Amino acid sequence: MNAVALRAHVESVLAKRCPAPFAPLRPKLNEKIPTGMAELDRLTAGGVPQGELSEICGPASSGRTSLLLALMAEVTSRG
């Protein structure tokens, strides 16, 4: 099966599950999710970038878990 036929087959199978499996994603306009921690939001110019991968690192007891719990609370409060 050539690449064109394979792509057509995959798209037909996924058509009922995904609206456009190979469509490019629309770019976000630099949207940020507030962390719920005012000082951190100020330092990061508004929060964590939405739709991007962010790595939270630091030594033991540095607040990584607290930050992520606050971020999850902020996201879930938005619905």
N, C-alpha and C positions, 0 to 999 in steps of 0.2 A: 504494500500500500504506500503510495507516495505521500509526501508531506501535505499537499493540498487536500487529498482525499481523507487523510487522517484528521486534519484540522476540521474538515466538514463533519466527519463522523463524531468527533468529540463535541463540537458545538451543538449538534443535533441531540446528543445524549444529555448534555448539560442544559439545554434550552429550558427545560421545565424546572430546573433547580436554581439556575442563575440567570438573571436577565441578559447579561452580555459577558460571557466568560473571558473573552479576549479583548474586551474594550479597555482602553487606557483609563486609568483613574483620573478623576478631576483633581487638579491641584488645590490644596487648601490655601487660604489666604493668611498664612502665619497665625492660625488660631491657637490660643493657649488655654489650658485648663488650670484654673487657680488651684493652688495646693491646699488652701485653707489656712496657711501660715503667712500672715501679712508680710513679715520681713523677707521670707524666702520668695514670695511673689514679687516683691520689690526688686530683689537681687536678680531674679530671672526675667525681669521685664514682663511680668504677668502670669507666670506659671510654667507648667510643663507643656512642650509643644504637642498639639493634638495630631494623631495619626503618624507619629514618628516613634522610633525606639529610643528610650532614654535609659541610661545605666545609672543606678543609684549605688554608690559605693562609699565606704568609710569603715573605720575601725569598730570594734565591738562597742555597743552602747552609744553610738554616735547619733542615733535618731532615725536610722534608715526605715525601720519598721513603722515608727510613728508617722514619718512622712508619707509612707505608702498607705497607711490606714486613713490619714487625713485626706489624701488624694482620692481614695476609694469612696470615702464619705461624701466628698464634694461631687464626684461623678454620679453617684447613686441619688443624691438629692436633686439633681437636675432631671432625673427621669430617664 
